């Protein structure tokens, strides 16, 4: 399985047999200047309907759109309801956490999670091999809260997303605040990384990708 960070909360995940999945496709604007998404996919997951996460029209290939629990092209998606804020959704609405397995590897994409996970949500998420987690704060959990989520879920790999970059001018923090004081961090010059079942790290490794767009 390959994971490519296109930018923001948008990843392209490609299975060994070539099934392509895109998460939370964004719509570029004056403050979110990642390049236009021109990739094709078989499946698109959308955690919520904000424009920086739901630009399904940009994705080619007539993908099937997943907004909750579903089975598509042999992949079972568990959609776990949560909130975009810490006020029960009153500020920014709802959010869906997606858990799914590709090539025997369990992936969890937290979308725009805005609060600490409940015990029930942690149990529903279950085992996580690769965690795609927002870390920028303000609109989502911040670095401290993200660290606590990582500790509770104990993934083998953490890939941060939804943080300030030279292509994202939202009033959020960069990734360095999340990385501060943590060991086993790899900051790659590449946008894509490949994972194999049985070859994941024994203890949590953080991988920071360079955006592809």
Secondary structure in CASP SS format (residue, H / E / C, confidence):
PFRMAT SS
TARGET T0000
AUTHOR 0000-0000-0000
METHOD secondary structure of the structure
MODEL  1
X C 1.00
X E 1.00
X E 1.00
X E 1.00
X E 1.00
X E 1.00
X E 1.00
X C 1.00
X C 1.00
X E 1.00
X E 1.00
X E 1.00
X E 1.00
X E 1.00
X C 1.00
X C 1.00
X C 1.00
X C 1.00
X C 1.00
X E 1.00
X E 1.00
X E 1.00
X E 1.00
X C 1.00
X C 1.00
X C 1.00
X C 1.00
X C 1.00
X C 1.00
X C 1.00
X C 1.00
X E 1.00
X C 1.00
X C 1.00
X C 1.00
X C 1.00
X C 1.00
X C 1.00
X C 1.00
X E 1.00
X C 1.00
X C 1.00
X E 1.00
X E 1.00
X E 1.00
X C 1.00
X C 1.00
X C 1.00
X C 1.00
X C 1.00
X C 1.00
X C 1.00
X C 1.00
X C 1.00
X C 1.00
X H 1.00
X H 1.00
X H 1.00
X C 1.00
X E 1.00
X C 1.00
X C 1.00
X C 1.00
X E 1.00
X E 1.00
X E 1.00
X C 1.00
X C 1.00
X C 1.00
X E 1.00
X E 1.00
X E 1.00
X C 1.00
X C 1.00
X E 1.00
X E 1.00
X E 1.00
X E 1.00
X E 1.00
X E 1.00
X E 1.00
X E 1.00
X E 1.00
X C 1.00
X C 1.00
X C 1.00
X C 1.00
X C 1.00
X C 1.00
X C 1.00
X C 1.00
X C 1.00
X C 1.00
X E 1.00
X E 1.00
X E 1.00
X E 1.00
X E 1.00
X E 1.00
X E 1.00
X E 1.00
X E 1.00
X C 1.00
X C 1.00
X E 1.00
X E 1.00
X E 1.00
X E 1.00
X E 1.00
X C 1.00
X C 1.00
X C 1.00
X C 1.00
X C 1.00
X C 1.00
X C 1.00
X C 1.00
X C 1.00
X H 1.00
X H 1.00
X H 1.00
X H 1.00
X H 1.00
X H 1.00
X H 1.00
X C 1.00
X C 1.00
X C 1.00
X C 1.00
X E 1.00
X E 1.00
X E 1.00
X E 1.00
X E 1.00
X C 1.00
X C 1.00
X C 1.00
X C 1.00
X C 1.00
X C 1.00
X C 1.00
X C 1.00
X H 1.00
X H 1.00
X H 1.00
X H 1.00
X H 1.00
X H 1.00
X H 1.00
X H 1.00
X H 1.00
X H 1.00
X H 1.00
X C 1.00
X C 1.00
X C 1.00
X E 1.00
X E 1.00
X E 1.00
X E 1.00
X E 1.00
X C 1.00
X C 1.00
X C 1.00
X E 1.00
X C 1.00
X C 1.00
X E 1.00
X C 1.00
X C 1.00
X C 1.00
X C 1.00
X C 1.00
X C 1.00
X C 1.00
X H 1.00
X H 1.00
X H 1.00
X H 1.00
X C 1.00
X C 1.00
X C 1.00
X C 1.00
X C 1.00
X E 1.00
X E 1.00
X E 1.00
X C 1.00
X C 1.00
X C 1.00
X C 1.00
X E 1.00
X E 1.00
X E 1.00
X C 1.00
X C 1.00
X C 1.00
X C 1.00
X C 1.00
X C 1.00
X C 1.00
X C 1.00
X C 1.00
X C 1.00
X E 1.00
X E 1.00
X E 1.00
X E 1.00
X C 1.00
X C 1.00
X C 1.00
X C 1.00
X C 1.00
END
